[in-house]
Amino acid sequence: MLMFVVFSIILWGKVFFSIFGKVEIIININKIIQDYIFIGTGIIGRKHNINWSKINSIYEHTTHNSEGTSSKEIYISIENKLIKIPLSYFNENKKRFLFRVLEYYKQKNSMN
């Protein structure tokens, strides 16, 4: 019975976040200009502040577990820290959108 309760709480938490959750990324291009990227709707979620001039790399990583499921995450390496953005709650189109927008900013920053 306890396993059922724990599994139900985890499952309903994922369903709730996938419906009402969001990921907000604030990109600080310089001291004056900021851009915002929102994935998802709602008021609950994660917020990441990124100083774009200090980014070293952006990459997507897929992990597979023994049960045959996989999860994707986007990693942003900024000088001495690593920001992990979990993408398990979003569909494939939203994952691709976020990764492409981050790659666009990376290319735009490298040109300047």
C-alpha positions as CSV (number, residue, x, y, z in Angstrom):
1,M,0.0,0.0,0.0
2,L,2.8,2.4,0.8
3,M,4.4,1.8,-2.6
4,F,1.1,2.7,-4.3
5,V,0.9,6.0,-2.3
6,V,4.5,6.9,-3.1
7,F,4.1,6.1,-6.8
8,S,0.8,8.0,-7.0
9,I,2.4,11.1,-5.4
10,I,5.3,11.0,-7.9
11,L,3.0,10.4,-10.8
12,W,0.5,13.2,-9.9
13,G,3.5,15.5,-9.3
14,K,4.8,14.9,-12.8
15,V,1.3,15.3,-14.3
16,F,0.7,18.6,-12.4
17,F,4.1,20.0,-13.4
18,S,3.6,19.0,-17.0
19,I,0.3,20.9,-17.1
20,F,1.1,23.9,-14.9
21,G,4.9,24.0,-14.8
22,K,7.4,26.1,-16.7
23,V,11.1,26.7,-17.2
24,E,12.1,30.4,-17.3
25,I,15.5,31.3,-18.6
26,I,16.8,34.9,-18.2
27,I,19.6,35.6,-20.5
28,N,21.8,38.6,-19.5
29,I,23.4,39.7,-22.7
30,N,24.9,42.8,-21.1
31,K,24.1,45.0,-18.2
32,I,21.2,46.6,-20.1
33,I,19.7,43.9,-22.3
34,Q,18.0,40.8,-21.0
35,D,16.0,38.2,-22.9
36,Y,13.5,35.8,-21.5
37,I,12.7,32.3,-22.7
38,F,9.7,30.5,-21.3
39,I,8.9,26.9,-21.9
40,G,5.5,25.8,-20.5
41,T,2.7,27.6,-18.8
42,G,1.8,28.3,-15.3
43,I,3.4,29.8,-12.2
44,I,5.4,27.0,-10.8
45,G,8.8,26.0,-12.1
46,R,12.4,26.7,-12.3
47,K,14.1,29.9,-13.1
48,H,17.7,30.2,-14.4
49,N,19.7,33.4,-14.7
50,I,22.4,33.0,-17.3
51,N,25.2,35.5,-17.9
52,W,25.7,34.9,-21.6
53,S,29.1,36.3,-21.9
54,K,30.6,33.7,-19.6
55,I,29.1,30.6,-21.2
56,N,31.6,27.9,-22.3
57,S,29.3,25.3,-23.8
58,I,25.8,24.1,-24.3
59,Y,25.0,20.4,-24.8
60,E,22.1,18.0,-24.6
61,H,22.6,14.7,-22.8
62,T,20.4,11.6,-22.8
63,T,20.6,9.1,-20.0
64,H,19.1,5.6,-20.1
65,N,18.2,3.5,-17.1
66,S,17.9,-0.2,-16.7
67,E,14.1,-0.2,-17.2
68,G,14.4,1.0,-20.8
69,T,13.4,4.6,-20.2
70,S,15.5,7.6,-21.0
71,S,15.6,11.3,-19.9
72,K,17.0,14.3,-21.7
73,E,18.7,17.2,-20.0
74,I,20.3,20.4,-21.3
75,Y,23.6,21.3,-19.7
76,I,25.0,24.9,-19.8
77,S,28.6,25.2,-18.7
78,I,29.3,28.7,-17.2
79,E,32.9,29.2,-16.1
80,N,33.1,27.0,-12.9
81,K,29.4,25.9,-12.6
82,L,27.1,23.7,-14.6
83,I,23.4,24.4,-15.0
84,K,21.2,21.4,-15.6
85,I,17.8,21.9,-17.2
86,P,15.7,18.7,-17.0
87,L,13.4,18.2,-20.0
88,S,11.5,15.1,-18.9
89,Y,8.2,17.1,-18.5
90,F,8.2,18.6,-22.0
91,N,7.3,17.1,-25.3
92,E,9.8,16.7,-28.1
93,N,8.9,19.9,-29.8
94,K,9.5,22.0,-26.7
95,K,12.8,20.3,-26.1
96,R,14.0,21.0,-29.6
97,F,12.8,24.6,-29.4
98,L,14.7,25.3,-26.2
99,F,17.9,23.7,-27.4
100,R,17.7,25.6,-30.7
101,V,17.1,28.9,-29.1
102,L,20.0,28.4,-26.7
103,E,22.2,27.4,-29.7
104,Y,21.1,30.5,-31.5
105,Y,22.1,32.7,-28.6
106,K,25.4,30.9,-28.4
107,Q,26.2,31.5,-32.1
108,K,25.0,35.1,-31.8
109,N,27.3,35.7,-28.9
110,S,30.3,34.2,-30.6
111,M,29.9,36.5,-33.5
112,N,30.0,39.6,-31.4
